[in-house]
Amino acid sequence: MIDLANLLPPALTLSGIALVSLICQLMAWRLRLPAILFLLISGIICGPVLGMINPDEFLGDLLFPIVSLCVALILFEGSLTLKFEQLKETGPVVRRLVTVGALVTWGVISVACYWLIGLDVALSALFGALVVVTGPTVVVPMLRTLRATPRISKVLRWEGILIDPIGALLAVLVYEWIVSQAAGHNGFMASLLIFVEVIGVGTIAGIVGGFVMATAMRRHWIPEYLEVLASLTLVLVMFAVSNEIAHESGLLTVTIMGIWLANAKGIDIEEILVFKEHLSVLLISGLFILLAARLDLDALLALGLPALALLAVIQFVARPLAVWISSIGSELTWPERAMVAWVGPRGIVAAAVSALFALRLEQAGYEDAALVSALTFAVIIGTVVFQSATARSVASLLKVTEPERRGILLIGANQVSRALGEVLQRLEVPLLVVDTHWDSIRQARMKGLRTLRGNPLSATVDSNLDLTGLGTLLTLTPEREWNALLNQHFRRDFPAHRIFTVRNERAGANERMQISSKHEGMPFGREGLTFSKLSSLISQGARFKATTLSEGFSYEQWQKDAGKTRIALMALTPERRLRVLSPGLDLAPEAGWTLIYLATSQDEKPGDTAALVARRENGQSEEAAKPALPDPQ
């Protein structure tokens, strides 16, 4: 075979890796699968299969430092999401899964690896610790296609978020123990002292780094635009210094530092989180192609059936046992427990840390160290492929899927959105209101609406955004560019015909200043209302109302009676399916549908007299006709 790795110029190799990374990310977005799956497969194809990339020759002595620093940043990213208060909010099942469940998983997999693969006790324990981690980057895409019930989604999502730093910390501790035993000191006490030294230095250095950064941010010693640079620089410096003081203590340092910053009071790490999200995509995309290119496929394929048996133990023994123990006494039903036990794909932290530890253990003389990394990558690919292919069918068999996405996601918690949300909630339509402004979110919560404060484009919010049961998107903000951007972003989660927006064109603007309709959602309401008109009508006393149509009072009759004083916006079918009226949709509400409309201040009648008579004749409730309370703002 021709050695393509030596024929390709370095610049072409780097640009090729970037191009392949982009293609992998796009494929993951289009197919709604974890990006790591495509990245690892691409790395294997470009590396051991085609020989286009040879990381050891391409980077030489820089390979080890580059991988080390990238893994340090990835671990810092994961630990930034671990807030102690979240452990109280997530419920006992999640807390047990990331503690007792993680230990159970570690023990079962370690024993299985020792007996089935034949690795020594130390490497088996390290492998078990590495594949404890799931992670939101692999769980969230799977949940979007799974459409599981809210309780299942909540457990799996929070487990993935919290297990990242906890599992990484467990893997680091096991690795430090191996290193301390291999340091050339004889006796249990000597190894124990080295282990304590590594743990002590890593913990102290992490606390010092976190305290210094938190204090600098709290007292504004660093301008805001430099906080991201300062934090990342300090992470790399503390990682290197810690390793110099106590060999291999740097990973523990950056993990502790991230946890400290995440739980520090009086500081805002939002900008750091946003930047590290973009940095993570860059690092992960290139790093994992390089790491997968180093895999020894011959050694992995030589394992044959034992490797498949190990994967079966992870899927059918370790995971179910950990979930069963963690859910004892919980409110989860047995089908929900079975579904949680079925879904547990391994992700980014496992791949990154395993590759780094393999490099270091190879240098320390462990001949089977490369096999640990290869096995980890095999588990990642195996769990992601198998569970992505079977999870939906299993969920349907267990009847734990959301029956139908009949709810609505409202972007914007302003006066208009809050008033509309009250009527929808009264009609028992599932909804979620998202906004970046705290005051607007606070007022929405006071009205009893389900809310989420944050930037919908943030990866942190995106990973926590529970769209279970929500099948319609409505952007209700006064910024037309923001609405268009959000509509494009959520096209991966909502079909185009279920994305709606208020139009906000600039008065008198020429065509060059207008946003193309292909970037926007469908117009909201039968007349395609603008936000300024809606806001103006609400300010003048208009109110959202609902009325039920019947055979004696049809939609055509309602339109005739309404005139210009009422504007039809939405309709709720007898099956409780929400339909949004729009000029681009041929939709005519029928008898039995509940019509949601905006009654202007000129509509002086408290209700629909004709509709009220019709409802009485049909024995229907008048509750749907009650108007929403006017917003005090």
C-alpha positions as CSV (number, residue, x, y, z in Angstrom):
1,M,0.0,0.0,0.0
2,I,1.2,3.5,-0.8
3,D,2.0,5.5,2.3
4,L,-0.2,8.5,1.6
5,A,0.6,10.1,5.0
6,N,4.1,10.9,3.8
7,L,3.0,12.1,0.3
8,L,0.5,14.7,1.5
9,P,1.9,18.1,2.5
10,P,1.2,19.2,6.1
11,A,-0.9,22.1,5.1
12,L,-3.1,19.9,2.9
13,T,-3.4,17.3,5.7
14,L,-4.5,20.0,8.2
15,S,-7.0,21.5,5.8
16,G,-8.3,18.0,4.9
17,I,-8.9,17.2,8.6
18,A,-10.8,20.5,8.9
19,L,-12.9,19.6,5.8
20,V,-13.7,16.1,7.1
21,S,-14.6,17.5,10.5
22,L,-17.1,19.9,8.9
23,I,-18.6,17.1,6.8
24,C,-19.0,14.9,10.0
25,Q,-20.6,17.7,11.9
26,L,-23.1,18.4,9.1
27,M,-23.9,14.7,8.7
28,A,-24.6,14.5,12.5
29,W,-26.8,17.5,12.3
30,R,-28.7,16.2,9.3
31,L,-29.2,12.7,10.7
32,R,-29.6,13.8,14.3
33,L,-26.9,11.4,15.5
34,P,-23.9,12.1,17.8
35,A,-21.1,13.8,15.8
36,I,-18.5,11.6,17.6
37,L,-19.7,8.6,15.7
38,F,-18.9,10.1,12.3
39,L,-15.7,11.7,13.6
40,L,-14.3,8.3,14.8
41,I,-15.4,6.4,11.8
42,S,-13.7,9.1,9.6
43,G,-10.5,8.9,11.6
44,I,-10.4,5.1,11.3
45,I,-11.0,5.3,7.5
46,C,-8.3,8.1,7.0
47,G,-5.9,6.4,9.4
48,P,-5.5,2.6,9.6
49,V,-7.7,1.8,6.6
50,L,-6.4,4.2,3.9
51,G,-3.2,5.3,5.6
52,M,-3.8,9.0,4.7
53,I,-3.0,10.2,8.3
54,N,-0.3,9.0,10.6
55,P,-0.5,11.2,13.7
56,D,2.7,9.9,15.2
57,E,4.7,10.8,12.1
58,F,2.7,13.9,11.3
59,L,3.0,15.6,14.7
60,G,6.0,13.8,16.1
61,D,7.0,14.9,19.6
62,L,4.1,17.4,19.6
63,L,1.5,14.7,19.6
64,F,1.6,14.0,23.3
65,P,1.6,17.7,24.5
66,I,-1.2,18.6,22.0
67,V,-3.4,15.7,23.1
68,S,-2.7,16.5,26.8
69,L,-3.7,20.2,26.5
70,C,-6.8,19.4,24.5
71,V,-8.0,16.8,27.0
72,A,-7.3,19.3,29.8
73,L,-9.6,21.8,28.1
74,I,-12.3,19.2,27.5
75,L,-12.2,18.1,31.1
76,F,-12.4,21.8,32.2
77,E,-15.4,22.2,29.9
78,G,-17.2,19.3,31.4
79,S,-16.5,20.3,35.0
80,L,-17.8,23.8,34.4
81,T,-21.3,22.3,34.1
82,L,-21.3,20.6,37.5
83,K,-23.1,22.7,40.0
84,F,-23.8,21.2,43.4
85,E,-27.3,22.7,43.5
86,Q,-28.1,20.7,40.4
87,L,-27.6,17.5,42.4
88,K,-30.5,18.5,44.7
89,E,-32.8,19.4,41.7
90,T,-32.3,16.3,39.7
91,G,-33.9,13.8,42.0
92,P,-32.6,10.7,43.8
93,V,-32.4,8.5,40.7
94,V,-30.0,10.8,38.9
95,R,-27.9,11.3,42.1
96,R,-27.6,7.5,42.6
97,L,-26.8,6.9,38.9
98,V,-23.8,9.3,39.0
99,T,-22.6,7.9,42.3
100,V,-23.6,4.4,43.3
101,G,-24.6,3.5,39.7
102,A,-21.2,4.7,38.4
103,L,-19.4,2.5,40.9
104,V,-21.5,-0.5,40.0
105,T,-20.9,0.1,36.3
106,W,-17.1,0.4,37.0
107,G,-16.9,-2.8,39.0
108,V,-18.9,-4.9,36.6
109,I,-17.1,-3.7,33.5
110,S,-13.7,-4.0,35.1
111,V,-14.3,-7.6,36.1
112,A,-15.7,-8.5,32.6
113,C,-12.7,-6.9,30.9
114,Y,-10.3,-8.9,33.2
115,W,-12.0,-12.2,32.5
116,L,-13.0,-11.7,28.8
117,I,-10.2,-9.7,27.4
118,G,-7.3,-10.8,29.6
119,L,-6.0,-7.4,30.6
120,D,-4.3,-7.2,33.9
121,V,-6.2,-5.9,36.9
122,A,-4.8,-2.3,36.7
123,L,-5.7,-1.8,33.0
124,S,-9.0,-3.5,33.5
125,A,-9.9,-1.1,36.3
126,L,-8.8,1.8,34.1
127,F,-10.9,0.7,31.2
128,G,-13.9,0.2,33.5
129,A,-13.5,3.8,34.8
130,L,-13.2,5.2,31.3
131,V,-16.5,3.8,29.9
132,V,-18.6,4.9,32.9
133,V,-19.1,8.2,31.2
134,T,-22.0,8.9,28.9
135,G,-22.3,12.6,28.2
136,P,-24.8,15.1,26.8
137,T,-23.1,15.2,23.4
138,V,-24.3,11.6,22.7
139,V,-27.4,11.4,24.8
140,V,-29.2,14.6,23.6
141,P,-29.2,13.8,19.9
142,M,-30.6,10.3,20.8
143,L,-33.4,11.8,22.9
144,R,-34.5,14.1,20.1
145,T,-35.3,11.1,17.9
146,L,-36.4,8.9,20.8
147,R,-39.2,11.3,22.0
148,A,-39.3,9.5,25.4
149,T,-41.6,10.6,28.2
150,P,-40.5,13.6,30.3
151,R,-39.3,11.5,33.3
152,I,-37.0,9.4,31.1
153,S,-35.7,12.4,29.2
154,K,-35.0,14.2,32.4
155,V,-33.1,11.3,34.0
156,L,-31.0,10.6,30.9
157,R,-30.2,14.2,30.2
158,W,-29.1,15.1,33.7
159,E,-27.1,11.9,34.1
160,G,-25.2,12.7,30.9
161,I,-24.5,16.3,32.2
162,L,-23.4,15.3,35.7
163,I,-21.5,12.1,34.9
164,D,-19.0,13.9,32.6
165,P,-16.9,15.4,35.3
166,I,-17.6,12.7,37.9
167,G,-16.7,9.9,35.6
168,A,-13.6,11.7,34.3
169,L,-12.5,12.3,37.9
170,L,-12.9,8.5,38.6
171,A,-10.8,7.7,35.6
172,V,-8.1,10.2,36.6
173,L,-8.0,8.7,40.1
174,V,-7.6,5.2,38.8
175,Y,-4.9,6.3,36.4
176,E,-3.0,8.1,39.1
177,W,-3.1,5.0,41.2
178,I,-1.6,3.0,38.3
179,V,1.1,5.6,37.8
180,S,2.0,5.7,41.5
181,Q,2.4,1.9,41.5
182,A,4.6,2.0,38.4
183,A,6.8,4.8,39.7
184,G,9.6,2.4,40.7
185,H,8.8,2.4,44.4
186,N,8.4,-1.0,46.1
187,G,5.7,-1.6,48.7
188,F,2.2,-0.7,49.2
189,M,3.0,2.3,51.4
190,A,5.3,3.9,48.8
191,S,2.7,3.6,46.1
192,L,0.0,5.0,48.5
193,L,2.2,8.0,49.3
194,I,2.7,8.8,45.7
195,F,-1.0,8.5,45.1
196,V,-1.8,10.8,48.0
197,E,0.8,13.3,46.7
198,V,-0.7,13.3,43.2
199,I,-4.3,13.7,44.6
200,G,-3.2,16.4,47.1
201,V,-1.2,18.5,44.6
202,G,-4.0,18.2,42.0
203,T,-6.7,19.2,44.4
204,I,-4.8,22.1,46.0
205,A,-3.7,23.4,42.6
206,G,-7.2,23.2,41.3
207,I,-8.6,25.0,44.3
208,V,-5.9,27.7,44.0
209,G,-6.5,28.2,40.3
210,G,-10.3,28.3,40.7
211,F,-10.0,30.7,43.6
212,V,-7.7,33.1,41.8
213,M,-9.8,33.1,38.7
214,A,-13.1,33.6,40.6
215,T,-11.6,36.4,42.7
216,A,-10.2,38.2,39.6
217,M,-13.6,38.0,38.0
218,R,-15.5,39.0,41.1
219,R,-13.3,42.0,41.8
220,H,-13.1,43.0,38.1
221,W,-9.3,42.7,38.0
222,I,-9.7,41.5,34.4
223,P,-11.9,43.3,31.8
224,E,-14.8,41.3,30.6
225,Y,-13.5,40.9,27.1
226,L,-10.3,39.2,28.5
227,E,-12.1,36.8,30.9
228,V,-12.3,34.0,28.4
229,L,-8.6,34.3,27.4
230,A,-7.5,34.6,31.1
231,S,-9.5,31.5,32.2
232,L,-8.2,29.3,29.4
233,T,-4.7,30.6,29.9
234,L,-4.8,29.9,33.6
235,V,-6.2,26.4,32.9
236,L,-3.2,25.5,30.7
237,V,-0.7,27.1,33.1
238,M,-2.1,25.3,36.2
239,F,-2.2,22.1,34.2
240,A,1.5,22.3,33.3
241,V,2.6,23.6,36.7
242,S,0.7,20.9,38.5
243,N,2.3,18.2,36.3
244,E,5.7,19.6,37.1
245,I,5.2,19.5,40.8
246,A,3.5,16.0,40.9
247,H,3.7,13.9,37.8
248,E,0.2,13.4,36.2
249,S,-1.7,15.6,38.6
250,G,-2.7,18.1,36.0
251,L,-5.9,16.5,34.9
252,L,-7.3,16.4,38.4
253,T,-6.2,20.1,38.7
254,V,-8.3,21.3,35.8
255,T,-11.3,19.2,36.8
256,I,-11.3,20.7,40.3
257,M,-10.7,24.2,38.9
258,G,-13.8,23.9,36.7
259,I,-15.9,22.6,39.5
260,W,-14.8,25.5,41.7
261,L,-15.6,28.1,39.1
262,A,-19.0,26.5,38.4
263,N,-20.0,26.8,42.1
264,A,-18.3,30.2,42.9
265,K,-20.7,32.9,44.1
266,G,-20.9,36.4,42.6
267,I,-19.4,35.6,39.1
268,D,-20.9,35.1,35.7
269,I,-19.3,32.4,33.7
270,E,-21.7,32.6,30.8
271,E,-19.2,34.1,28.4
272,I,-16.6,31.4,29.3
273,L,-19.2,28.7,28.8
274,V,-20.2,30.1,25.4
275,F,-16.6,30.3,24.2
276,K,-15.6,26.9,25.4
277,E,-18.6,25.4,23.6
278,H,-17.2,26.7,20.3
279,L,-13.7,25.7,21.3
280,S,-14.9,22.2,22.2
281,V,-16.4,21.7,18.8
282,L,-13.1,22.8,17.2
283,L,-11.0,20.6,19.5
284,I,-13.3,17.6,19.4
285,S,-13.7,17.6,15.6
286,G,-10.0,17.6,14.9
287,L,-8.8,15.7,17.9
288,F,-10.9,12.6,17.5
289,I,-10.1,12.2,13.9
290,L,-6.4,12.1,14.9
291,L,-7.0,9.8,17.9
292,A,-9.1,7.4,15.8
293,A,-6.3,7.4,13.2
294,R,-3.9,5.9,15.8
295,L,-6.1,2.9,16.5
296,D,-4.6,-0.5,16.1
297,L,-7.4,-2.3,14.2
298,D,-5.5,-5.5,13.9
299,A,-5.2,-5.8,17.6
300,L,-8.8,-5.0,18.1
301,L,-10.1,-7.3,15.4
302,A,-7.9,-10.1,16.8
303,L,-10.0,-10.0,19.9
304,G,-13.0,-11.2,18.0
305,L,-15.8,-12.6,20.1
306,P,-14.4,-11.5,23.5
307,A,-14.8,-7.9,22.4
308,L,-18.4,-8.5,21.4
309,A,-19.0,-10.3,24.6
310,L,-17.6,-7.3,26.6
311,L,-19.9,-5.0,24.7
312,A,-22.9,-7.3,25.5
313,V,-21.9,-7.2,29.2
314,I,-21.9,-3.4,29.1
315,Q,-25.3,-3.2,27.4
316,F,-27.2,-6.0,29.0
317,V,-25.6,-6.5,32.5
318,A,-23.7,-3.4,33.8
319,R,-26.2,-0.8,32.7
320,P,-29.4,-2.6,33.7
321,L,-27.8,-3.5,37.1
322,A,-26.7,0.1,37.8
323,V,-30.2,1.5,36.8
324,W,-32.0,-1.1,38.9
325,I,-30.0,-0.3,42.0
326,S,-30.3,3.4,41.4
327,S,-34.0,3.4,40.9
328,I,-35.0,1.3,44.0
329,G,-37.9,3.1,45.7
330,S,-38.3,5.7,43.0
331,E,-41.4,6.7,41.1
332,L,-40.2,5.3,37.8
333,T,-42.3,2.5,36.4
334,W,-40.6,-0.7,35.2
335,P,-41.0,0.2,31.5
336,E,-39.3,3.6,32.3
337,R,-36.5,1.8,34.2
338,A,-36.0,-0.6,31.3
339,M,-35.8,2.4,28.8
340,V,-33.2,4.2,31.0
341,A,-31.3,1.0,31.2
342,W,-31.3,0.5,27.4
343,V,-29.9,4.0,26.7
344,G,-26.3,4.7,27.8
345,P,-24.1,5.6,24.9
346,R,-20.4,6.4,25.7
347,G,-19.1,9.7,24.5
348,I,-16.4,12.3,24.2
349,V,-14.7,12.3,27.6
350,A,-14.2,8.5,27.4
351,A,-12.5,8.8,24.0
352,A,-10.3,11.7,24.8
353,V,-9.1,10.5,28.2
354,S,-8.6,6.9,27.0
355,A,-6.4,8.1,24.1
356,L,-4.3,10.3,26.4
357,F,-3.9,7.6,29.0
358,A,-2.9,5.1,26.3
359,L,-0.2,7.4,25.1
360,R,1.2,7.9,28.6
361,L,1.0,4.3,29.6
362,E,2.7,3.2,26.4
363,Q,5.6,5.5,27.3
364,A,5.6,3.9,30.8
365,G,6.0,0.5,29.3
366,Y,2.5,-1.0,29.4
367,E,2.3,-3.1,26.2
368,D,-1.5,-3.5,26.3
369,A,-2.1,0.3,26.9
370,A,-3.1,0.8,23.2
371,L,-5.7,-2.0,23.6
372,V,-7.4,0.1,26.3
373,S,-7.9,2.9,23.9
374,A,-9.0,0.7,21.1
375,L,-11.6,-1.1,23.3
376,T,-12.9,2.3,24.5
377,F,-13.4,3.5,20.9
378,A,-15.1,0.2,20.1
379,V,-17.5,0.6,23.0
380,I,-18.3,4.1,21.9
381,I,-19.1,3.1,18.3
382,G,-20.9,0.0,19.4
383,T,-23.2,1.6,22.0
384,V,-24.0,4.6,19.8
385,V,-24.8,2.5,16.7
386,F,-26.7,-0.2,18.5
387,Q,-28.7,2.1,20.7
388,S,-29.4,4.6,17.9
389,A,-30.8,1.8,15.8
390,T,-32.9,0.1,18.5
391,A,-33.9,2.7,21.1
392,R,-37.0,4.0,19.2
393,S,-38.3,0.5,18.6
394,V,-37.7,-0.5,22.3
395,A,-39.4,2.7,23.5
396,S,-42.5,2.0,21.3
397,L,-42.6,-1.6,22.6
398,L,-42.4,-0.4,26.2
399,K,-44.9,2.3,25.4
400,V,-42.8,5.1,26.9
401,T,-42.8,7.5,24.0
402,E,-44.5,10.8,24.0
403,P,-47.9,10.2,22.3
404,E,-47.7,13.2,20.1
405,R,-45.8,16.5,19.9
406,R,-48.9,18.7,20.4
407,G,-47.3,21.5,22.4
408,I,-45.6,24.8,21.5
409,L,-42.2,26.4,22.1
410,L,-42.6,30.2,22.5
411,I,-39.4,32.2,22.0
412,G,-39.9,35.5,23.9
413,A,-41.5,36.1,27.3
414,N,-42.7,39.6,26.5
415,Q,-46.2,40.9,27.2
416,V,-47.7,39.4,24.0
417,S,-46.2,36.0,24.6
418,R,-47.2,35.9,28.2
419,A,-50.9,36.8,27.4
420,L,-51.0,34.1,24.7
421,G,-49.3,31.6,27.0
422,E,-52.0,32.1,29.6
423,V,-54.8,31.1,27.2
424,L,-52.8,28.1,25.9
425,Q,-52.1,26.9,29.4
426,R,-55.8,27.2,30.3
427,L,-56.6,25.0,27.3
428,E,-53.9,22.5,28.6
429,V,-51.6,22.9,25.7
430,P,-48.0,22.0,26.7
431,L,-45.8,24.9,26.2
432,L,-42.3,26.2,27.1
433,V,-41.4,29.9,27.1
434,V,-37.7,30.8,26.5
435,D,-36.1,34.2,26.8
436,T,-32.8,35.8,27.8
437,H,-34.3,38.6,29.9
438,W,-34.7,37.7,33.6
439,D,-37.5,40.2,34.3
440,S,-39.7,38.9,31.4
441,I,-39.1,35.3,32.6
442,R,-39.9,36.2,36.1
443,Q,-43.3,37.7,35.1
444,A,-44.0,34.6,33.0
445,R,-43.3,32.4,36.0
446,M,-45.6,34.4,38.1
447,K,-48.4,33.6,35.7
448,G,-47.6,29.9,36.1
449,L,-46.0,29.4,32.7
450,R,-43.2,26.8,32.2
451,T,-40.1,28.8,31.4
452,L,-36.4,28.5,30.6
453,R,-34.0,31.5,30.8
454,G,-31.1,31.5,28.4
455,N,-29.9,32.0,24.9
456,P,-31.6,29.3,22.7
457,L,-28.4,29.3,20.5
458,S,-26.2,28.4,23.4
459,A,-25.0,24.8,23.4
460,T,-25.6,24.7,27.2
461,V,-29.2,25.7,26.7
462,D,-29.5,23.5,23.7
463,S,-28.4,20.5,25.7
464,N,-30.9,21.3,28.5
465,L,-33.8,22.3,26.2
466,D,-36.5,19.7,26.8
467,L,-38.6,19.6,23.6
468,T,-40.6,16.6,24.7
469,G,-44.2,17.0,23.5
470,L,-43.5,20.3,21.7
471,G,-44.2,20.1,18.0
472,T,-44.7,23.8,17.0
473,L,-42.3,26.8,17.2
474,L,-43.5,30.4,17.5
475,T,-40.9,33.2,17.6
476,L,-42.5,36.2,19.3
477,T,-39.8,38.8,19.6
478,P,-39.5,42.4,18.1
479,E,-36.1,41.7,16.5
480,R,-36.7,40.4,13.0
481,E,-33.1,39.2,12.5
482,W,-33.2,37.3,15.8
483,N,-36.5,35.6,14.8
484,A,-35.0,34.6,11.5
485,L,-31.9,33.2,13.1
486,L,-33.9,31.2,15.6
487,N,-36.2,29.8,12.9
488,Q,-33.1,28.5,11.0
489,H,-31.6,27.1,14.2
490,F,-34.7,25.1,15.1
491,R,-35.3,23.6,11.7
492,R,-33.4,20.5,12.9
493,D,-36.1,20.0,15.6
494,F,-39.3,21.2,13.9
495,P,-40.6,20.7,10.3
496,A,-40.8,23.8,8.2
497,H,-44.6,23.8,8.2
498,R,-44.6,24.0,12.0
499,I,-42.3,27.0,12.4
500,F,-44.1,30.3,12.7
501,T,-43.0,33.9,13.4
502,V,-44.3,37.4,13.6
503,R,-43.1,39.6,10.7
504,N,-41.2,42.7,11.6
505,E,-40.3,44.5,8.4
506,R,-38.9,47.9,8.5
507,A,-41.3,50.6,7.3
508,G,-40.2,52.1,4.0
509,A,-37.2,49.8,3.7
510,N,-36.1,48.7,0.2
511,E,-35.7,45.1,-0.9
512,R,-32.0,45.1,0.1
513,M,-32.9,45.7,3.8
514,Q,-35.6,43.0,3.9
515,I,-35.0,39.4,5.1
516,S,-35.8,36.8,2.5
517,S,-38.9,34.8,3.4
518,K,-36.9,31.5,3.1
519,H,-35.0,32.4,6.2
520,E,-38.2,33.1,8.2
521,G,-41.0,31.0,9.5
522,M,-44.5,31.0,8.3
523,P,-46.6,34.2,9.2
524,F,-48.4,34.0,12.5
525,G,-52.2,34.3,12.3
526,R,-54.6,34.4,9.4
527,E,-53.5,37.9,8.5
528,G,-49.8,37.5,9.1
529,L,-49.5,39.8,12.1
530,T,-46.4,41.8,12.9
531,F,-45.1,42.1,16.4
532,S,-45.6,45.9,16.5
533,K,-49.3,45.4,15.6
534,L,-49.8,42.7,18.2
535,S,-48.1,44.7,20.9
536,S,-50.1,47.8,20.0
537,L,-53.4,46.0,20.2
538,I,-52.5,44.4,23.5
539,S,-51.5,47.8,24.9
540,Q,-54.9,49.2,23.7
541,G,-56.8,46.5,25.6
542,A,-57.0,43.6,23.2
543,R,-57.2,40.2,24.8
544,F,-56.6,36.6,23.6
545,K,-59.7,34.5,23.8
546,A,-60.9,31.0,22.9
547,T,-64.3,29.7,21.7
548,T,-65.5,26.3,20.6
549,L,-67.1,25.9,17.2
550,S,-70.1,23.7,16.5
551,E,-72.4,22.5,13.8
552,G,-74.6,25.5,14.5
553,F,-71.8,28.0,14.8
554,S,-69.2,27.3,12.1
555,Y,-65.9,29.0,11.4
556,E,-67.5,30.8,8.5
557,Q,-70.2,32.1,10.8
558,W,-67.6,33.2,13.3
559,Q,-65.7,35.1,10.6
560,K,-68.9,36.8,9.6
561,D,-69.7,37.9,13.1
562,A,-66.1,38.8,14.0
563,G,-65.7,41.4,11.3
564,K,-62.5,43.4,11.9
565,T,-62.7,43.2,15.7
566,R,-61.4,39.7,16.1
567,I,-58.3,38.1,14.5
568,A,-58.0,34.3,14.2
569,L,-54.7,32.9,15.3
570,M,-54.8,29.3,16.3
571,A,-57.1,26.3,16.6
572,L,-57.2,23.2,18.8
573,T,-58.6,20.1,17.3
574,P,-60.9,17.7,19.4
575,E,-57.8,15.4,19.6
576,R,-56.0,18.3,21.3
577,R,-53.7,19.0,18.4
578,L,-52.6,22.6,18.0
579,R,-52.9,24.2,14.6
580,V,-51.6,27.6,13.8
581,L,-53.4,29.7,11.2
582,S,-51.3,31.3,8.5
583,P,-51.8,32.8,5.0
584,G,-49.6,30.0,3.6
585,L,-51.7,27.1,5.0
586,D,-55.0,25.9,3.8
587,L,-56.6,25.3,7.1
588,A,-60.3,25.7,8.0
589,P,-61.3,25.0,11.6
590,E,-64.3,22.6,11.8
591,A,-67.0,21.8,14.3
592,G,-65.6,20.8,17.7
593,W,-62.4,22.8,17.2
594,T,-61.5,25.4,19.8
595,L,-60.6,28.7,18.0
596,I,-58.0,31.0,19.7
597,Y,-58.2,34.6,18.6
598,L,-57.3,38.1,19.5
599,A,-60.3,40.3,20.4
600,T,-59.6,44.0,20.0
601,S,-60.8,46.7,22.3
602,Q,-63.6,47.4,19.8
603,D,-65.1,44.0,20.5
604,E,-67.2,45.0,23.5
605,K,-69.1,41.8,23.9
606,P,-67.7,39.7,26.8
607,G,-68.1,36.5,24.8
608,D,-69.5,35.0,21.6
609,T,-73.2,35.0,22.0
610,A,-73.9,32.8,19.1
611,A,-71.2,30.4,20.1
612,L,-72.5,30.4,23.7
613,V,-76.0,29.4,22.5
614,A,-74.5,26.7,20.2
615,R,-72.4,25.3,23.1
616,R,-75.5,25.2,25.4
617,E,-77.5,23.4,22.7
618,N,-74.7,20.8,22.4
619,G,-74.1,20.6,26.1
620,Q,-70.5,21.8,25.9
621,S,-68.6,23.6,28.6
622,E,-68.2,27.4,28.5
623,E,-64.8,27.3,30.2
624,A,-63.0,27.6,26.9
625,A,-64.7,30.9,26.2
626,K,-63.3,32.6,29.3
627,P,-60.9,35.4,28.2
628,A,-57.4,35.6,29.5
629,L,-56.8,38.2,32.1
630,P,-55.3,41.4,30.7
631,D,-51.6,41.8,31.3
632,P,-50.9,44.5,34.0
633,Q,-47.7,45.5,32.2
